[in-house]
């Protein structure tokens, strides 16, 4: 098994593997590979000319140190049980250490994967609280905003020692979400008909029904900082590095 950075001509194979494993749309993949992907932020597992697996990372920072968010770790169905994820993760730790990252975060796609990643040196870190609610009777005053202003407001409202988004990561998020703000709060979300999915909300949760009303949605779900359930895992790459208190996005 050979682990290496991908070549440009491998992008169609990477997209095909991603779709086989995760089932995302062509539009989503086109957006990611246009905005979130770069060859030096991806590792491939190869056996001769066959792509066995791949992983990507998105840049964050915490306490002015670079943090890599491992994303879309995929193993071809026929290659599972052969140590593909383990080999990719071990190589990623070496590569990211050389590139000056202080730590790695990831979000397991399902609860059963926490145990697997613990065996690879990760520990549960920042949690999350999820709130579901219905629209209120009175709309809240709000406005839409661009990604740069959103990021600035987000950083001002984050809990101390949280993960902040770097430019390429923010650009990819902006392709998937709308940004809104009001008095003392900020929201990244997407709408599907009358349902709002809040990817991250920072502010007073009592305002959420009014936000739903203002955005023309009847119901919504929101992720906010909290400890209700395990969300992310962290592995330090330098001695003594602590995990972010709050990660924020799973980009799911």
N, C-alpha and C positions, 0 to 999 in steps of 0.2 A: 504494500500500500504506500503510495506516494502522496505527501501533503504539500501543496504549493499554492501560490497565488494564481488566480485564473488569467487566461489570455482572452483577448477581446473575442476571438472566434468561438470561445466556449459559452458566451452569454446565452445563445439559444438553448444549450443543454442545461444551463443553470435555471432558466425559466421553466423548462419542461420538468425538471426535478421538483422545483418549487410547487408547480401546479399538481404534480402527482401526490405530493405529501400534504400540501395545505389546501389545495382546491381554490386558490384565489383567482380572480378574473384577470383577463389580459390587460384591462385598463389599470388595475392595481399594480400589476407587474411592470407595465410600461412606466408608470409613475415612479415606482421605486428605483428602477434601473436608470431612469433619467435624472432623479434628484437625490436618492439616498445611497446609491451604489458607487463604489470606486474599487478598482482591482486591488489596491493595497489595504482595503477594508473587507477582504473576503479570503477565505481559504477553501480549497477543494481537496477532496480525497479521491485519488485516482488509482485504478488497477489497470495497467496498460492504457488503453484509450477509453475506458469506461469510467464515467462519473459515478462514484459510490455515495458521495455526500458533500455537503457544503455548509458553511456558516458565514455570517456577515456580522459586522459591528457598526454601531452608530456612536458618534462622539457626544459625550457629556462632559461636564466638569463638576467638581465638588471640592470646596475649600481651595480653589485655584489649582487643583490637580486634575489631570486628564483621567477620565473614567470611560471605559469601553462598555457599551451595552451590546452583548451578544444577541443576535437576532436571527430568526428563521433558520435554526439549526436543523438540517434535514438529512436523513439517510434514506437512500433508495430502498424500497420494500424488500427487494431480493438480497440486499446487503446487510440487513439487520442481524444483530447478534455476532457481528464480526469485529467489533471494537471501533467502528467508524467514528462515532461521537467521541469516544474516549481519546482517540488519536488526534482528532481535530482540536479538541479542547486543550490537550497537552501542548500541541504545537502553537495554538493561539496564545497560551500563557507565555511561551518563549518569545513569540513575535511581539506581543504587546509590551512585554517588559523591555525589549530592545528599543521599542518606539517611545518609551518614556511614560507609559500609562501607569497609574498608581493602583488601579484595581479594575475588576470586571464585575458587571452586574448582568443578570438575566432574569427573565420572568418565565418560569415553567408553564407550559401550556395547559397542564392538568395536574391535579394534586399528586398523582402517583410519581411524577417526575422529580419531585423534591428529593426523594430518597436516592434516586439515581445521581443527581447532581451533588448531593452530599458526599457520595463516594468519589466524586471527581474534585473534591476540595472546596465546594461552595457551602455556605451556611445561610440559613434564612436571615433576611435583613428587613428592609422597610416593608411595612404592611400597608393595608389600604382599608378604607371603609366604603361600602357601597350603599347608596340611598336610592330607593325608588319612590316616586311620588306622582300625584296627579296635578293637573293645572289648577291654579287658584282662580278666584273670581275677578281679581284685579291685576292688570298688567303692571310689571315693574319697569321703570325707566331704564333703558339700556341703549347701547350703540355697538355696532360692529367695528372692528379695528383690524389693521394689517398686522402682519407677522412680527415686524420689528417692535411696534408699540406693544403688542401682546407680550412679547418676550420680556420687555422691560418691566411691564406691570406684573407679570408672573413672578419674576425674580424678586420684586419688592414685597410680594405676599407669601412667598415660600417660607416654610419653617426653616429655621437655621440649620445649616449643614445638609441642605437638600441638593439633589442633582439638578444642574442647569443645562439647558440645551445649547449645543454649538450650532454653527450656521447651517451646515449641510443637513443635520438632523431636523432643525427647525423648518427648512425648506420642504423636506419630505412631509413633516406634520402638516404644514400649510396646504399641501395638496390633498389632504384627507379630512381636514376639519375646518370649521368656521370659528372665528374668535369674537367674543363679546365681553363687554365690561359694563359695570355700573358703579354705584357708590360702594367702594370697599371690596369689590369682588372681580374675578376674571374667570372666564370659561372657554375651554376648547371642546367643541362638540360637533356632531353631525346629525342631520335630520333625515328620517325616512318616513315620508307621509306625515302622520300626526304624532310620531314618536321621536323623542330626542335622546341621543346617547351622549352623555357628558363624559368625555375621555378624561378630563380632569377639571375639577371645580375648586377654586380657592376662595373662601369667603363664608359668610353666615348661611348655614343650610336652611334657615327659616325663609330665605328669599327665593328658594327654588320654585315653589308653585307660581309665584309672580313672574319669574323668568320664563317658565313654560308658557304661560298665558301670552306674554309679550312676543314670543317666537311662534305663536300659532300652533302649539303642540298640546295634545291632551294628556300625555303622560311622558315620563322620562326616567332614566336611571343615570346616576352620577357617581364617579369615583372621587373621593376626597381623602386627604391625609388621615390616617388612623391605623388602628391595630386590630380591626375586627377579623381580618383573615390574612394569612400569609400571602404575599404578593411577589416579592423579589428575593433573589439570592445574590450573595456577594463573595468574591474571592480576592483577597489583597495580593498585590504584586510587589509591594515594598513593605518592609517590616513595620508593624504598628499601624498600617493604614486601616481606618475604620470605614464601614459602609455608610452610604448616604442615609440620612434619616428618612428621606422621602424620595422615591424615584419618579413617580408621576405617570409615565406612559408605558403601556405594553406594546403600542403600535399594532394592536390586533384588529 
